[in-house]
Amino acid sequence: MAALIDEEIKALVDGAYARCGEILTHRRRELDIVAEYLLRYENMDAKTFEQVFTDPAALQPPAAYQAVEAEAEQDAREEEEHGAD
């Protein structure tokens, strides 16, 4: 009886593993977008996650990062201007 249970469990796990591989292969582009976003911004809300699948071109950084990035861009422009003197 235990062997039969073990076989059934193995079949379930093997099937789930194969299905997982199929999903990840099929959604590789979205997986890469999510990974890059998380590496850069460290978190992602549900709305942004959904946007990866519906309109990835419209992804925006989190509001807190937008201000930081804008300030960094301004600092870089000012440095270029002063460095050219």
GIVEN-V511701 format. One record per backbone hydrogen bond with DSSP energy under -1.0 kcal/mol. CO is the residue of the C=O (numbers start at 1). NH is the residue of the N-H. If there is no record, write none. Layout:
[[CO NH] [CO NH]]
This chain:
[[1 5] [2 6] [3 7] [4 8] [5 9] [6 10] [7 11] [8 12] [9 13] [10 14] [11 15] [12 16] [13 17] [14 18] [15 19] [16 20] [17 21] [18 22] [19 23] [20 24] [21 25] [22 26] [23 27] [25 28] [27 31] [28 32] [29 33] [30 34] [31 35] [32 36] [33 37] [34 38] [35 39] [36 40] [37 41] [38 42] [45 49] [46 50] [47 51] [48 52] [50 54] [51 55] [55 58] [56 59] [62 66] [63 67] [64 68] [65 69] [66 70] [67 71] [68 72] [69 73] [70 74] [71 75] [72 76] [73 77] [74 78] [75 79] [76 80] [77 81] [78 82] [79 83] [80 84]]
